Amino acid sequence: MDRTAELRAFTEAATALAAGRQSVVEVVGAAGTGKTSLLAAAVERLARPGLRIRTGRAAELEREIPFQVFLHAFGRHEQWPLGEDDERFWDDATVRAAGTPLSVEQFLLCRRGRRRIAARAGTGLVLVLDDLQWADRLSRDLIGHLLRYPVAAPLLLVLAYRPGPAVRWEAGPEVRRLRLGATAPLPLARLTARQLQIARLAGTGATTRLIARELSVSPRTVDAHLARIYRLLGVPSRAGLAAVVAHG
């Protein structure tokens, strides 16, 4: 599926890194709309020497663990090791948050987390947080804190989640929101195996007689198949069919 427009939004948001500012991209879409594959493509496009990229993913079974998505992004694990210092910080924050319902203490923890992330930005940090519909409350609070109080550092914050009441933030002017719809089936997927053979041959310029000889059928059979193919694909002629075949 063509994601050129969505990837352009990431590139535009990343320009804030050069200016030393925070920017945010939200990726919102139901299951199966390609959020994770879009994030992978965006990370690949943004990667450059000196740019730190950290990825954290919330997990449904860890919804009660404070700051779990940040632990996954900054803690010590084989994909994104940042060192014991970072791991200790987020572990300590988790312990402090457990059993501490005071909103003031939570605010202070979020402020410390914000400062920690700003300190880790260096010359540029892309922080990708995925599956946030399963994030714990304090992870969501820290994200909201970052949106309310942007860091004065080159940070690109990427937030991906399924739509629903569990995720609520105030989006500021530096937030780009991408809403992904259901992935539409490719037009050629509507065809039978035989129709697909004929469509591909006709789409590359083969004549009816050549197709008939290639598939060992009569020219009338080929024409009948082509008529059905045109109706299924909504094209009036071989020229339209060629365009559909060219785009898969």
C-alpha positions in Angstrom: 0.0 0.0 0.0 1.3 3.4 -0.9 2.2 5.4 2.3 4.0 8.3 0.6 1.8 11.0 2.1 2.1 9.5 5.6 5.9 9.1 5.4 6.1 12.7 4.2 4.5 13.8 7.5 7.3 12.1 9.4 9.9 13.8 7.3 8.3 17.2 7.8 8.0 16.6 11.6 11.7 15.7 11.7 12.7 19.1 10.5 12.0 20.4 14.0 15.0 18.3 15.2 17.4 20.5 13.3 15.8 23.5 15.1 16.2 21.8 18.5 12.4 21.6 19.0 10.0 18.9 20.0 7.4 17.7 17.4 4.8 15.0 17.6 3.3 12.5 15.1 0.2 10.6 16.1 -0.7 7.4 14.1 -4.3 6.3 14.8 -5.8 3.3 13.2 -7.7 0.1 14.0 -6.0 -3.3 14.1 -4.9 -4.4 10.6 -4.5 -0.9 9.2 -0.7 -1.0 9.0 0.4 1.1 11.9 3.4 -1.0 12.8 4.6 -1.4 9.2 4.2 2.4 8.7 6.3 3.0 11.9 9.0 0.6 10.6 9.1 2.4 7.3 9.3 5.8 9.0 12.1 4.7 11.2 14.0 3.4 8.2 13.5 6.7 6.4 14.5 8.9 9.3 17.6 6.9 10.3 20.9 8.9 10.0 24.2 9.0 11.9 23.9 10.7 15.2 20.1 10.3 15.5 18.9 8.2 18.4 15.9 6.0 17.7 14.2 4.3 20.7 11.1 2.2 20.3 8.7 1.1 23.1 5.6 -1.0 22.8 2.8 -1.2 25.4 1.6 -4.7 26.2 -1.9 -5.7 27.3 -0.6 -8.0 30.1 1.5 -5.1 31.6 -1.2 -2.5 31.9 -0.7 -2.3 35.6 3.0 -1.6 35.5 3.8 2.1 35.8 5.7 3.7 32.9 5.8 0.3 31.2 6.0 1.7 27.7 9.0 3.9 28.7 10.6 1.0 30.4 10.4 -0.9 27.2 11.9 1.9 25.2 14.7 2.9 27.6 15.3 -0.1 29.8 18.0 -2.7 29.1 16.9 -5.2 26.5 18.6 -6.5 23.5 17.0 -4.2 20.9 17.6 -0.8 22.4 20.2 -0.9 25.1 20.9 2.5 26.7 22.8 1.4 29.8 22.1 0.7 33.4 21.8 4.3 34.4 18.6 4.6 32.3 17.3 1.3 33.4 17.8 2.3 37.1 16.0 5.6 36.6 12.8 4.0 35.1 12.9 1.2 37.6 13.0 3.7 40.4 10.2 5.7 38.9 8.1 2.5 38.7 8.7 1.7 42.4 7.9 5.2 43.4 4.7 5.2 41.5 3.5 1.9 42.9 1.1 2.5 45.8 1.4 6.3 45.5 -1.9 7.7 44.5 -1.1 11.4 45.2 -1.5 13.5 42.1 1.3 15.8 43.2 3.8 12.9 43.4 2.6 11.7 40.0 3.2 15.1 38.5 6.7 15.2 39.9 7.4 11.8 38.5 6.2 12.9 35.1 8.4 16.0 35.3 11.4 13.9 36.2 10.6 11.6 33.3 10.3 14.6 30.9 13.7 16.0 32.1 15.2 12.5 31.6 14.0 12.2 28.1 15.2 15.8 27.2 18.6 14.9 28.6 18.7 11.8 26.4 17.8 13.7 23.2 21.4 14.7 22.5 21.6 15.9 18.9 18.3 14.2 18.0 16.0 11.6 19.5 13.1 9.8 17.8 10.9 8.1 20.5 8.4 5.7 19.0 5.7 4.5 21.3 3.4 1.8 19.9 0.1 0.1 21.0 -0.6 2.9 23.4 -4.2 1.7 23.8 -2.7 -0.7 26.3 -0.4 1.8 28.0 -0.7 2.1 31.8 -2.1 5.3 33.3 1.3 6.8 34.2 2.7 6.2 30.8 -0.3 8.1 29.4 0.2 10.8 32.0 3.9 11.3 31.0 2.9 11.5 27.3 0.3 14.1 28.2 2.9 16.0 30.2 5.3 16.0 27.2 2.5 17.4 25.0 1.6 20.0 27.6 5.2 21.0 28.4 7.3 20.3 25.2 10.9 19.8 25.9 13.4 22.4 24.6 15.4 19.6 22.8 15.4 17.9 19.4 12.7 15.2 20.1 10.4 13.6 17.6 7.7 11.8 19.6 5.7 9.2 17.6 2.5 7.9 19.3 0.6 5.0 17.7 -2.6 3.6 19.0 -6.0 2.2 18.2 -8.9 4.7 18.4 -11.0 4.5 21.6 -11.7 6.1 25.0 -8.5 4.7 26.6 -6.4 7.3 24.8 -7.0 11.0 25.3 -4.5 13.8 24.9 -4.7 17.4 24.1 -3.1 17.9 20.7 -1.0 21.0 20.3 0.1 22.9 17.1 3.2 20.7 16.7 1.1 17.5 16.6 0.5 15.8 13.2 -2.2 13.3 13.4 -2.4 10.5 10.8 -5.6 8.5 10.7 -5.2 5.2 8.9 -8.2 3.6 7.3 -8.8 -0.1 6.6 -6.4 -1.4 4.0 -8.4 -1.7 0.8 -8.0 -5.0 -1.1 -6.0 -4.7 -4.3 -8.3 -4.7 -7.3 -6.7 -7.8 -8.8 -7.5 -9.7 -5.7 -11.1 -9.8 -6.9 -10.2 -12.0 -9.9 -10.1 -15.8 -10.1 -6.8 -17.4 -11.0 -7.8 -17.8 -14.7 -9.0 -14.2 -14.9 -5.8 -13.0 -13.3 -3.8 -14.8 -15.9 -5.8 -13.2 -18.7 -5.7 -9.8 -17.1 -1.9 -9.8 -16.8 -1.4 -11.0 -20.3 -3.9 -8.5 -21.8 -2.5 -5.7 -19.5 1.0 -6.2 -21.0 -0.4 -5.9 -24.6 -1.0 -9.5 -25.6 -3.8 -9.9 -28.2 -6.8 -12.1 -27.8 -5.4 -14.7 -30.2 -2.0 -14.7 -28.4 -3.7 -15.1 -25.0 -5.9 -17.9 -26.4 -2.9 -19.7 -27.8 -0.9 -19.2 -24.6 -3.7 -20.6 -22.4 -5.0 -23.3 -24.8 -8.5 -21.8 -25.0 -10.6 -20.3 -27.7 -10.5 -16.5 -28.5 -14.2 -16.4 -27.6 -13.4 -17.7 -24.1 -10.8 -15.0 -23.7 -13.2 -12.3 -24.8 -15.8 -13.5 -22.4 -13.3 -13.5 -19.5 -12.1 -10.0 -20.5 -15.7 -8.7 -20.4 -16.1 -10.0 -16.9 -12.7 -8.7 -15.9 -13.7 -5.2 -17.1 -16.9 -5.3 -15.0 -15.1 -6.5 -11.9 -12.3 -3.9 -12.1 -14.6 -1.1 -13.3 -12.5 -0.4 -16.4 -13.8 0.2 -19.9 -11.0 -1.1 -22.0 -7.6 -2.7 -22.2 -5.9 0.7 -21.6 -7.7 0.9 -18.2 -6.8 -2.8 -17.5 -3.2 -2.1 -18.2 -3.2 0.7 -15.7 -4.7 -1.6 -13.0 -2.2 -4.4 -13.8 0.7 -1.9 -13.6 -0.3 -0.9 -10.1 -0.7 -4.5 -8.9 
